[in-house]
Amino acid sequence: MGKSCKGLFDELVRCLSNSDCVKNHPDRKTALKDCAKSNGSDVSDYCKGVRDSYYKCRRAAFDMRKRISGVPGY
């Protein structure tokens, strides 16, 4: 994982771990993964925003045009 997205990843895991979606999920092994993909009301808007920012950061890390000039904002 790129270092520039590490902070967003940590914030996403922390946010999802405290959400009702993970706490009420029947399978603890796949709870974070399933809740990160869901758009349900169990996940807060803040977590959804962090998730979208993390996905954009990861996409930019693999974009060759961004790799030359760097990921903006980091």
N, CA, C and O atoms as a Maestro MAE file, in Angstrom:
{
 s_m_m2io_version
 :::
 2.0.0
}

f_m_ct {
 s_m_title
 :::
 protein
 m_atom[296] {
  # First column is atom index #
  i_m_mmod_type
  r_m_x_coord
  r_m_y_coord
  r_m_z_coord
  i_m_residue_number
  s_m_chain_name
  s_m_pdb_residue_name
  s_m_pdb_atom_name
  i_m_atomic_number
  :::
  1 25 0.850 -1.170 0.000 1 A "MET " " N  " 7
  2 3 0.000 0.000 0.000 1 A "MET " " CA " 6
  3 2 0.897 1.234 0.000 1 A "MET " " C  " 6
  4 15 1.903 1.287 0.707 1 A "MET " " O  " 8
  5 25 0.522 2.207 -0.790 2 A "GLY " " N  " 7
  6 3 1.288 3.436 -0.842 2 A "GLY " " CA " 6
  7 2 1.211 4.202 0.459 2 A "GLY " " C  " 6
  8 15 0.190 4.184 1.147 2 A "GLY " " O  " 8
  9 25 2.292 4.872 0.789 3 A "LYS " " N  " 7
  10 3 2.333 5.613 2.053 3 A "LYS " " CA " 6
  11 2 1.382 6.793 2.038 3 A "LYS " " C  " 6
  12 15 0.896 7.209 3.090 3 A "LYS " " O  " 8
  13 25 1.108 7.343 0.856 4 A "SER " " N  " 7
  14 3 0.259 8.524 0.797 4 A "SER " " CA " 6
  15 2 -1.189 8.203 1.161 4 A "SER " " C  " 6
  16 15 -1.917 9.094 1.599 4 A "SER " " O  " 8
  17 25 -1.623 6.963 0.991 5 A "CYS " " N  " 7
  18 3 -3.003 6.576 1.287 5 A "CYS " " CA " 6
  19 2 -3.134 5.895 2.644 5 A "CYS " " C  " 6
  20 15 -4.244 5.545 3.047 5 A "CYS " " O  " 8
  21 25 -2.043 5.702 3.345 6 A "LYS " " N  " 7
  22 3 -2.060 4.969 4.612 6 A "LYS " " CA " 6
  23 2 -2.935 5.651 5.661 6 A "LYS " " C  " 6
  24 15 -3.674 4.977 6.380 6 A "LYS " " O  " 8
  25 25 -2.862 6.962 5.756 7 A "GLY " " N  " 7
  26 3 -3.667 7.685 6.738 7 A "GLY " " CA " 6
  27 2 -5.154 7.554 6.466 7 A "GLY " " C  " 6
  28 15 -5.947 7.398 7.394 7 A "GLY " " O  " 8
  29 25 -5.536 7.617 5.194 8 A "LEU " " N  " 7
  30 3 -6.938 7.443 4.828 8 A "LEU " " CA " 6
  31 2 -7.412 6.026 5.130 8 A "LEU " " C  " 6
  32 15 -8.542 5.827 5.575 8 A "LEU " " O  " 8
  33 25 -6.553 5.047 4.889 9 A "PHE " " N  " 7
  34 3 -6.908 3.660 5.168 9 A "PHE " " CA " 6
  35 2 -7.135 3.452 6.665 9 A "PHE " " C  " 6
  36 15 -8.107 2.817 7.074 9 A "PHE " " O  " 8
  37 25 -6.231 3.990 7.468 10 A "ASP " " N  " 7
  38 3 -6.374 3.856 8.920 10 A "ASP " " CA " 6
  39 2 -7.655 4.524 9.417 10 A "ASP " " C  " 6
  40 15 -8.347 3.984 10.279 10 A "ASP " " O  " 8
  41 25 -7.966 5.695 8.871 11 A "GLU " " N  " 7
  42 3 -9.184 6.403 9.257 11 A "GLU " " CA " 6
  43 2 -10.430 5.640 8.818 11 A "GLU " " C  " 6
  44 15 -11.429 5.613 9.537 11 A "GLU " " O  " 8
  45 25 -10.375 5.020 7.639 12 A "LEU " " N  " 7
  46 3 -11.504 4.228 7.150 12 A "LEU " " CA " 6
  47 2 -11.747 3.019 8.044 12 A "LEU " " C  " 6
  48 15 -12.893 2.732 8.388 12 A "LEU " " O  " 8
  49 25 -10.706 2.315 8.420 13 A "VAL " " N  " 7
  50 3 -10.849 1.147 9.291 13 A "VAL " " CA " 6
  51 2 -11.389 1.562 10.660 13 A "VAL " " C  " 6
  52 15 -12.264 0.891 11.208 13 A "VAL " " O  " 8
  53 25 -10.873 2.667 11.218 14 A "ARG " " N  " 7
  54 3 -11.345 3.150 12.509 14 A "ARG " " CA " 6
  55 2 -12.823 3.541 12.438 14 A "ARG " " C  " 6
  56 15 -13.604 3.204 13.328 14 A "ARG " " O  " 8
  57 25 -13.193 4.244 11.389 15 A "CYS " " N  " 7
  58 3 -14.567 4.702 11.235 15 A "CYS " " CA " 6
  59 2 -15.522 3.520 11.054 15 A "CYS " " C  " 6
  60 15 -16.578 3.469 11.685 15 A "CYS " " O  " 8
  61 25 -15.151 2.574 10.196 16 A "LEU " " N  " 7
  62 3 -16.016 1.422 9.961 16 A "LEU " " CA " 6
  63 2 -16.102 0.519 11.190 16 A "LEU " " C  " 6
  64 15 -17.147 -0.079 11.446 16 A "LEU " " O  " 8
  65 25 -15.021 0.418 11.944 17 A "SER " " N  " 7
  66 3 -15.031 -0.429 13.143 17 A "SER " " CA " 6
  67 2 -16.016 0.075 14.185 17 A "SER " " C  " 6
  68 15 -16.562 -0.708 14.961 17 A "SER " " O  " 8
  69 25 -16.243 1.383 14.202 18 A "ASN " " N  " 7
  70 3 -17.170 1.972 15.160 18 A "ASN " " CA " 6
  71 2 -18.593 2.081 14.619 18 A "ASN " " C  " 6
  72 15 -19.481 2.553 15.328 18 A "ASN " " O  " 8
  73 25 -18.825 1.661 13.393 19 A "SER " " N  " 7
  74 3 -20.155 1.804 12.791 19 A "SER " " CA " 6
  75 2 -21.084 0.667 13.238 19 A "SER " " C  " 6
  76 15 -20.633 -0.398 13.660 19 A "SER " " O  " 8
  77 25 -22.384 0.924 13.133 20 A "ASP " " N  " 7
  78 3 -23.386 -0.088 13.489 20 A "ASP " " CA " 6
  79 2 -23.344 -1.273 12.535 20 A "ASP " " C  " 6
  80 15 -23.688 -2.393 12.913 20 A "ASP " " O  " 8
  81 25 -22.924 -1.027 11.304 21 A "CYS " " N  " 7
  82 3 -22.867 -2.099 10.307 21 A "CYS " " CA " 6
  83 2 -21.930 -3.219 10.764 21 A "CYS " " C  " 6
  84 15 -22.279 -4.397 10.683 21 A "CYS " " O  " 8
  85 25 -20.756 -2.851 11.238 22 A "VAL " " N  " 7
  86 3 -19.778 -3.860 11.688 22 A "VAL " " CA " 6
  87 2 -20.230 -4.500 12.994 22 A "VAL " " C  " 6
  88 15 -20.087 -5.707 13.186 22 A "VAL " " O  " 8
  89 25 -20.771 -3.692 13.881 23 A "LYS " " N  " 7
  90 3 -21.190 -4.220 15.183 23 A "LYS " " CA " 6
  91 2 -22.334 -5.218 15.065 23 A "LYS " " C  " 6
  92 15 -22.418 -6.151 15.864 23 A "LYS " " O  " 8
  93 25 -23.208 -5.041 14.092 24 A "ASN " " N  " 7
  94 3 -24.368 -5.918 13.933 24 A "ASN " " CA " 6
  95 2 -24.193 -6.961 12.831 24 A "ASN " " C  " 6
  96 15 -25.134 -7.693 12.523 24 A "ASN " " O  " 8
  97 25 -23.011 -7.039 12.236 25 A "HIS " " N  " 7
  98 3 -22.766 -7.973 11.129 25 A "HIS " " CA " 6
  99 2 -22.657 -9.397 11.664 25 A "HIS " " C  " 6
  100 15 -22.009 -9.618 12.687 25 A "HIS " " O  " 8
  101 25 -23.282 -10.374 10.991 26 A "PRO " " N  " 7
  102 3 -23.266 -11.748 11.509 26 A "PRO " " CA " 6
  103 2 -21.899 -12.436 11.407 26 A "PRO " " C  " 6
  104 15 -21.582 -13.295 12.230 26 A "PRO " " O  " 8
  105 25 -21.086 -12.070 10.410 27 A "ASP " " N  " 7
  106 3 -19.789 -12.725 10.218 27 A "ASP " " CA " 6
  107 2 -18.679 -11.719 10.508 27 A "ASP " " C  " 6
  108 15 -18.498 -10.768 9.748 27 A "ASP " " O  " 8
  109 25 -17.943 -11.911 11.584 28 A "ARG " " N  " 7
  110 3 -16.916 -10.959 11.998 28 A "ARG " " CA " 6
  111 2 -15.732 -10.907 11.038 28 A "ARG " " C  " 6
  112 15 -15.054 -9.883 10.956 28 A "ARG " " O  " 8
  113 25 -15.471 -11.998 10.309 29 A "LYS " " N  " 7
  114 3 -14.318 -12.032 9.409 29 A "LYS " " CA " 6
  115 2 -14.505 -11.131 8.196 29 A "LYS " " C  " 6
  116 15 -13.544 -10.520 7.729 29 A "LYS " " O  " 8
  117 25 -15.699 -11.040 7.690 30 A "THR " " N  " 7
  118 3 -15.950 -10.254 6.480 30 A "THR " " CA " 6
  119 2 -16.709 -8.965 6.759 30 A "THR " " C  " 6
  120 15 -17.167 -8.308 5.824 30 A "THR " " O  " 8
  121 25 -16.850 -8.595 8.009 31 A "ALA " " N  " 7
  122 3 -17.666 -7.432 8.368 31 A "ALA " " CA " 6
  123 2 -17.113 -6.138 7.769 31 A "ALA " " C  " 6
  124 15 -17.869 -5.376 7.167 31 A "ALA " " O  " 8
  125 25 -15.819 -5.873 7.919 32 A "LEU " " N  " 7
  126 3 -15.249 -4.633 7.392 32 A "LEU " " CA " 6
  127 2 -15.371 -4.557 5.877 32 A "LEU " " C  " 6
  128 15 -15.726 -3.515 5.326 32 A "LEU " " O  " 8
  129 25 -15.080 -5.645 5.219 33 A "LYS " " N  " 7
  130 3 -15.144 -5.664 3.756 33 A "LYS " " CA " 6
  131 2 -16.571 -5.441 3.266 33 A "LYS " " C  " 6
  132 15 -16.794 -4.650 2.349 33 A "LYS " " O  " 8
  133 25 -17.524 -6.123 3.859 34 A "ASP " " N  " 7
  134 3 -18.916 -5.982 3.445 34 A "ASP " " CA " 6
  135 2 -19.452 -4.583 3.730 34 A "ASP " " C  " 6
  136 15 -20.179 -4.012 2.917 34 A "ASP " " O  " 8
  137 25 -19.094 -4.042 4.878 35 A "CYS " " N  " 7
  138 3 -19.588 -2.717 5.244 35 A "CYS " " CA " 6
  139 2 -18.927 -1.622 4.410 35 A "CYS " " C  " 6
  140 15 -19.550 -0.594 4.143 35 A "CYS " " O  " 8
  141 25 -17.676 -1.825 3.995 36 A "ALA " " N  " 7
  142 3 -17.016 -0.841 3.142 36 A "ALA " " CA " 6
  143 2 -17.683 -0.774 1.772 36 A "ALA " " C  " 6
  144 15 -17.698 0.282 1.139 36 A "ALA " " O  " 8
  145 25 -18.225 -1.878 1.319 37 A "LYS " " N  " 7
  146 3 -18.881 -1.918 0.013 37 A "LYS " " CA " 6
  147 2 -20.332 -1.443 0.059 37 A "LYS " " C  " 6
  148 15 -20.892 -1.068 -0.971 37 A "LYS " " O  " 8
  149 25 -20.944 -1.456 1.240 38 A "SER " " N  " 7
  150 3 -22.369 -1.144 1.326 38 A "SER " " CA " 6
  151 2 -22.618 0.362 1.311 38 A "SER " " C  " 6
  152 15 -21.769 1.156 1.716 38 A "SER " " O  " 8
  153 25 -23.793 0.728 0.838 39 A "ASN " " N  " 7
  154 3 -24.231 2.114 0.852 39 A "ASN " " CA " 6
  155 2 -25.431 2.277 1.770 39 A "ASN " " C  " 6
  156 15 -26.202 3.227 1.630 39 A "ASN " " O  " 8
  157 25 -25.591 1.355 2.707 40 A "GLY " " N  " 7
  158 3 -26.745 1.351 3.602 40 A "GLY " " CA " 6
  159 2 -26.687 2.461 4.631 40 A "GLY " " C  " 6
  160 15 -25.709 3.204 4.720 40 A "GLY " " O  " 8
  161 25 -27.739 2.557 5.393 41 A "SER " " N  " 7
  162 3 -27.837 3.602 6.402 41 A "SER " " CA " 6
  163 2 -27.044 3.259 7.665 41 A "SER " " C  " 6
  164 15 -26.900 4.104 8.548 41 A "SER " " O  " 8
  165 25 -26.532 2.036 7.762 42 A "ASP " " N  " 7
  166 3 -25.732 1.639 8.926 42 A "ASP " " CA " 6
  167 2 -24.355 2.283 8.926 42 A "ASP " " C  " 6
  168 15 -23.690 2.335 9.960 42 A "ASP " " O  " 8
  169 25 -23.925 2.773 7.765 43 A "VAL " " N  " 7
  170 3 -22.620 3.411 7.632 43 A "VAL " " CA " 6
  171 2 -22.840 4.918 7.549 43 A "VAL " " C  " 6
  172 15 -23.656 5.378 6.751 43 A "VAL " " O  " 8
  173 25 -22.129 5.683 8.354 44 A "SER " " N  " 7
  174 3 -22.332 7.135 8.396 44 A "SER " " CA " 6
  175 2 -21.841 7.803 7.112 44 A "SER " " C  " 6
  176 15 -21.057 7.230 6.356 44 A "SER " " O  " 8
  177 25 -22.315 9.014 6.887 45 A "ASP " " N  " 7
  178 3 -21.900 9.778 5.718 45 A "ASP " " CA " 6
  179 2 -20.409 10.112 5.787 45 A "ASP " " C  " 6
  180 15 -19.740 10.184 4.756 45 A "ASP " " O  " 8
  181 25 -19.896 10.313 6.990 46 A "TYR " " N  " 7
  182 3 -18.470 10.580 7.164 46 A "TYR " " CA " 6
  183 2 -17.643 9.388 6.682 46 A "TYR " " C  " 6
  184 15 -16.647 9.565 5.980 46 A "TYR " " O  " 8
  185 25 -18.055 8.179 7.057 47 A "CYS " " N  " 7
  186 3 -17.335 6.972 6.626 47 A "CYS " " CA " 6
  187 2 -17.396 6.811 5.105 47 A "CYS " " C  " 6
  188 15 -16.419 6.408 4.474 47 A "CYS " " O  " 8
  189 25 -18.541 7.129 4.534 48 A "LYS " " N  " 7
  190 3 -18.678 7.043 3.080 48 A "LYS " " CA " 6
  191 2 -17.749 8.036 2.393 48 A "LYS " " C  " 6
  192 15 -17.167 7.726 1.354 48 A "LYS " " O  " 8
  193 25 -17.608 9.223 2.966 49 A "GLY " " N  " 7
  194 3 -16.696 10.217 2.414 49 A "GLY " " CA " 6
  195 2 -15.245 9.783 2.508 49 A "GLY " " C  " 6
  196 15 -14.472 9.968 1.569 49 A "GLY " " O  " 8
  197 25 -14.878 9.205 3.646 50 A "VAL " " N  " 7
  198 3 -13.504 8.702 3.819 50 A "VAL " " CA " 6
  199 2 -13.250 7.558 2.847 50 A "VAL " " C  " 6
  200 15 -12.170 7.462 2.264 50 A "VAL " " O  " 8
  201 25 -14.249 6.686 2.672 51 A "ARG " " N  " 7
  202 3 -14.119 5.567 1.737 51 A "ARG " " CA " 6
  203 2 -13.902 6.067 0.313 51 A "ARG " " C  " 6
  204 15 -13.034 5.558 -0.397 51 A "ARG " " O  " 8
  205 25 -14.673 7.050 -0.106 52 A "ASP " " N  " 7
  206 3 -14.524 7.587 -1.454 52 A "ASP " " CA " 6
  207 2 -13.171 8.265 -1.641 52 A "ASP " " C  " 6
  208 15 -12.554 8.139 -2.699 52 A "ASP " " O  " 8
  209 25 -12.709 8.982 -0.622 53 A "SER " " N  " 7
  210 3 -11.391 9.624 -0.688 53 A "SER " " CA " 6
  211 2 -10.283 8.580 -0.782 53 A "SER " " C  " 6
  212 15 -9.320 8.756 -1.528 53 A "SER " " O  " 8
  213 25 -10.421 7.499 -0.027 54 A "TYR " " N  " 7
  214 3 -9.417 6.434 -0.067 54 A "TYR " " CA " 6
  215 2 -9.401 5.766 -1.446 54 A "TYR " " C  " 6
  216 15 -8.329 5.508 -1.992 54 A "TYR " " O  " 8
  217 25 -10.570 5.487 -2.008 55 A "TYR " " N  " 7
  218 3 -10.627 4.874 -3.336 55 A "TYR " " CA " 6
  219 2 -10.005 5.778 -4.391 55 A "TYR " " C  " 6
  220 15 -9.305 5.300 -5.283 55 A "TYR " " O  " 8
  221 25 -10.254 7.079 -4.295 56 A "LYS " " N  " 7
  222 3 -9.667 8.021 -5.258 56 A "LYS " " CA " 6
  223 2 -8.155 8.088 -5.097 56 A "LYS " " C  " 6
  224 15 -7.425 8.187 -6.084 56 A "LYS " " O  " 8
  225 25 -7.690 8.035 -3.862 57 A "CYS " " N  " 7
  226 3 -6.251 8.053 -3.604 57 A "CYS " " CA " 6
  227 2 -5.586 6.817 -4.194 57 A "CYS " " C  " 6
  228 15 -4.534 6.916 -4.825 57 A "CYS " " O  " 8
  229 25 -6.197 5.655 -3.991 58 A "ARG " " N  " 7
  230 3 -5.634 4.415 -4.527 58 A "ARG " " CA " 6
  231 2 -5.641 4.416 -6.052 58 A "ARG " " C  " 6
  232 15 -4.684 3.964 -6.681 58 A "ARG " " O  " 8
  233 25 -6.711 4.919 -6.640 59 A "ARG " " N  " 7
  234 3 -6.789 4.988 -8.099 59 A "ARG " " CA " 6
  235 2 -5.712 5.918 -8.649 59 A "ARG " " C  " 6
  236 15 -5.086 5.618 -9.666 59 A "ARG " " O  " 8
  237 25 -5.499 7.043 -7.978 60 A "ALA " " N  " 7
  238 3 -4.484 7.994 -8.422 60 A "ALA " " CA " 6
  239 2 -3.079 7.410 -8.273 60 A "ALA " " C  " 6
  240 15 -2.187 7.755 -9.049 60 A "ALA " " O  " 8
  241 25 -2.870 6.538 -7.297 61 A "ALA " " N  " 7
  242 3 -1.556 5.936 -7.092 61 A "ALA " " CA " 6
  243 2 -1.181 5.010 -8.244 61 A "ALA " " C  " 6
  244 15 0.002 4.824 -8.526 61 A "ALA " " O  " 8
  245 25 -2.171 4.429 -8.910 62 A "PHE " " N  " 7
  246 3 -1.895 3.527 -10.028 62 A "PHE " " CA " 6
  247 2 -1.978 4.213 -11.381 62 A "PHE " " C  " 6
  248 15 -1.624 3.610 -12.395 62 A "PHE " " O  " 8
  249 25 -2.431 5.445 -11.423 63 A "ASP " " N  " 7
  250 3 -2.532 6.198 -12.660 63 A "ASP " " CA " 6
  251 2 -1.135 6.695 -13.031 63 A "ASP " " C  " 6
  252 15 -0.516 7.435 -12.267 63 A "ASP " " O  " 8
  253 25 -0.648 6.300 -14.180 64 A "MET " " N  " 7
  254 3 0.716 6.642 -14.575 64 A "MET " " CA " 6
  255 2 0.917 8.154 -14.708 64 A "MET " " C  " 6
  256 15 2.013 8.648 -14.445 64 A "MET " " O  " 8
  257 25 -0.099 8.883 -15.102 65 A "ARG " " N  " 7
  258 3 0.034 10.338 -15.201 65 A "ARG " " CA " 6
  259 2 0.222 10.953 -13.823 65 A "ARG " " C  " 6
  260 15 0.956 11.930 -13.675 65 A "ARG " " O  " 8
  261 25 -0.429 10.395 -12.819 66 A "LYS " " N  " 7
  262 3 -0.299 10.906 -11.455 66 A "LYS " " CA " 6
  263 2 1.007 10.452 -10.810 66 A "LYS " " C  " 6
  264 15 1.536 11.140 -9.938 66 A "LYS " " O  " 8
  265 25 1.523 9.317 -11.223 67 A "ARG " " N  " 7
  266 3 2.756 8.802 -10.611 67 A "ARG " " CA " 6
  267 2 3.940 9.701 -10.958 67 A "ARG " " C  " 6
  268 15 4.880 9.820 -10.171 67 A "ARG " " O  " 8
  269 25 3.899 10.332 -12.131 68 A "ILE " " N  " 7
  270 3 4.990 11.212 -12.526 68 A "ILE " " CA " 6
  271 2 4.948 12.507 -11.713 68 A "ILE " " C  " 6
  272 15 5.974 12.978 -11.221 68 A "ILE " " O  " 8
  273 25 3.744 13.074 -11.579 69 A "SER " " N  " 7
  274 3 3.638 14.367 -10.898 69 A "SER " " CA " 6
  275 2 3.317 14.230 -9.420 69 A "SER " " C  " 6
  276 15 3.404 15.212 -8.683 69 A "SER " " O  " 8
  277 25 2.951 13.050 -8.973 70 A "GLY " " N  " 7
  278 3 2.619 12.814 -7.568 70 A "GLY " " CA " 6
  279 2 1.141 12.926 -7.315 70 A "GLY " " C  " 6
  280 15 0.419 13.574 -8.072 70 A "GLY " " O  " 8
  281 25 0.691 12.302 -6.263 71 A "VAL " " N  " 7
  282 3 -0.705 12.345 -5.882 71 A "VAL " " CA " 6
  283 2 -0.980 13.728 -5.305 71 A "VAL " " C  " 6
  284 15 -0.286 14.144 -4.378 71 A "VAL " " O  " 8
  285 25 -1.963 14.450 -5.818 72 A "PRO " " N  " 7
  286 3 -2.202 15.812 -5.340 72 A "PRO " " CA " 6
  287 2 -2.669 15.836 -3.887 72 A "PRO " " C  " 6
  288 15 -3.483 15.012 -3.472 72 A "PRO " " O  " 8
  289 25 -2.152 16.776 -3.135 73 A "GLY " " N  " 7
  290 3 -2.569 16.957 -1.757 73 A "GLY " " CA " 6
  291 2 -1.815 16.123 -0.754 73 A "GLY " " C  " 6
  292 15 -2.160 16.147 0.427 73 A "GLY " " O  " 8
  293 25 -0.796 15.384 -1.166 74 A "TYR " " N  " 7
  294 3 -0.067 14.551 -0.226 74 A "TYR " " CA " 6
  295 2 1.406 14.804 -0.308 74 A "TYR " " C  " 6
  296 15 2.181 14.183 0.420 74 A "TYR " " O  " 8
  :::
 }
 m_bond[295] {
  # First column is bond index #
  i_m_from
  i_m_to
  i_m_order
  :::
  1 1 2 1
  2 2 3 1
  3 3 4 2
  4 3 5 1
  5 5 6 1
  6 6 7 1
  7 7 8 2
  8 7 9 1
  9 9 10 1
  10 10 11 1
  11 11 12 2
  12 11 13 1
  13 13 14 1
  14 14 15 1
  15 15 16 2
  16 15 17 1
  17 17 18 1
  18 18 19 1
  19 19 20 2
  20 19 21 1
  21 21 22 1
  22 22 23 1
  23 23 24 2
  24 23 25 1
  25 25 26 1
  26 26 27 1
  27 27 28 2
  28 27 29 1
  29 29 30 1
  30 30 31 1
  31 31 32 2
  32 31 33 1
  33 33 34 1
  34 34 35 1
  35 35 36 2
  36 35 37 1
  37 37 38 1
  38 38 39 1
  39 39 40 2
  40 39 41 1
  41 41 42 1
  42 42 43 1
  43 43 44 2
  44 43 45 1
  45 45 46 1
  46 46 47 1
  47 47 48 2
  48 47 49 1
  49 49 50 1
  50 50 51 1
  51 51 52 2
  52 51 53 1
  53 53 54 1
  54 54 55 1
  55 55 56 2
  56 55 57 1
  57 57 58 1
  58 58 59 1
  59 59 60 2
  60 59 61 1
  61 61 62 1
  62 62 63 1
  63 63 64 2
  64 63 65 1
  65 65 66 1
  66 66 67 1
  67 67 68 2
  68 67 69 1
  69 69 70 1
  70 70 71 1
  71 71 72 2
  72 71 73 1
  73 73 74 1
  74 74 75 1
  75 75 76 2
  76 75 77 1
  77 77 78 1
  78 78 79 1
  79 79 80 2
  80 79 81 1
  81 81 82 1
  82 82 83 1
  83 83 84 2
  84 83 85 1
  85 85 86 1
  86 86 87 1
  87 87 88 2
  88 87 89 1
  89 89 90 1
  90 90 91 1
  91 91 92 2
  92 91 93 1
  93 93 94 1
  94 94 95 1
  95 95 96 2
  96 95 97 1
  97 97 98 1
  98 98 99 1
  99 99 100 2
  100 99 101 1
  101 101 102 1
  102 102 103 1
  103 103 104 2
  104 103 105 1
  105 105 106 1
  106 106 107 1
  107 107 108 2
  108 107 109 1
  109 109 110 1
  110 110 111 1
  111 111 112 2
  112 111 113 1
  113 113 114 1
  114 114 115 1
  115 115 116 2
  116 115 117 1
  117 117 118 1
  118 118 119 1
  119 119 120 2
  120 119 121 1
  121 121 122 1
  122 122 123 1
  123 123 124 2
  124 123 125 1
  125 125 126 1
  126 126 127 1
  127 127 128 2
  128 127 129 1
  129 129 130 1
  130 130 131 1
  131 131 132 2
  132 131 133 1
  133 133 134 1
  134 134 135 1
  135 135 136 2
  136 135 137 1
  137 137 138 1
  138 138 139 1
  139 139 140 2
  140 139 141 1
  141 141 142 1
  142 142 143 1
  143 143 144 2
  144 143 145 1
  145 145 146 1
  146 146 147 1
  147 147 148 2
  148 147 149 1
  149 149 150 1
  150 150 151 1
  151 151 152 2
  152 151 153 1
  153 153 154 1
  154 154 155 1
  155 155 156 2
  156 155 157 1
  157 157 158 1
  158 158 159 1
  159 159 160 2
  160 159 161 1
  161 161 162 1
  162 162 163 1
  163 163 164 2
  164 163 165 1
  165 165 166 1
  166 166 167 1
  167 167 168 2
  168 167 169 1
  169 169 170 1
  170 170 171 1
  171 171 172 2
  172 171 173 1
  173 173 174 1
  174 174 175 1
  175 175 176 2
  176 175 177 1
  177 177 178 1
  178 178 179 1
  179 179 180 2
  180 179 181 1
  181 181 182 1
  182 182 183 1
  183 183 184 2
  184 183 185 1
  185 185 186 1
  186 186 187 1
  187 187 188 2
  188 187 189 1
  189 189 190 1
  190 190 191 1
  191 191 192 2
  192 191 193 1
  193 193 194 1
  194 194 195 1
  195 195 196 2
  196 195 197 1
  197 197 198 1
  198 198 199 1
  199 199 200 2
  200 199 201 1
  201 201 202 1
  202 202 203 1
  203 203 204 2
  204 203 205 1
  205 205 206 1
  206 206 207 1
  207 207 208 2
  208 207 209 1
  209 209 210 1
  210 210 211 1
  211 211 212 2
  212 211 213 1
  213 213 214 1
  214 214 215 1
  215 215 216 2
  216 215 217 1
  217 217 218 1
  218 218 219 1
  219 219 220 2
  220 219 221 1
  221 221 222 1
  222 222 223 1
  223 223 224 2
  224 223 225 1
  225 225 226 1
  226 226 227 1
  227 227 228 2
  228 227 229 1
  229 229 230 1
  230 230 231 1
  231 231 232 2
  232 231 233 1
  233 233 234 1
  234 234 235 1
  235 235 236 2
  236 235 237 1
  237 237 238 1
  238 238 239 1
  239 239 240 2
  240 239 241 1
  241 241 242 1
  242 242 243 1
  243 243 244 2
  244 243 245 1
  245 245 246 1
  246 246 247 1
  247 247 248 2
  248 247 249 1
  249 249 250 1
  250 250 251 1
  251 251 252 2
  252 251 253 1
  253 253 254 1
  254 254 255 1
  255 255 256 2
  256 255 257 1
  257 257 258 1
  258 258 259 1
  259 259 260 2
  260 259 261 1
  261 261 262 1
  262 262 263 1
  263 263 264 2
  264 263 265 1
  265 265 266 1
  266 266 267 1
  267 267 268 2
  268 267 269 1
  269 269 270 1
  270 270 271 1
  271 271 272 2
  272 271 273 1
  273 273 274 1
  274 274 275 1
  275 275 276 2
  276 275 277 1
  277 277 278 1
  278 278 279 1
  279 279 280 2
  280 279 281 1
  281 281 282 1
  282 282 283 1
  283 283 284 2
  284 283 285 1
  285 285 286 1
  286 286 287 1
  287 287 288 2
  288 287 289 1
  289 289 290 1
  290 290 291 1
  291 291 292 2
  292 291 293 1
  293 293 294 1
  294 294 295 1
  295 295 296 2
  :::
 }
}
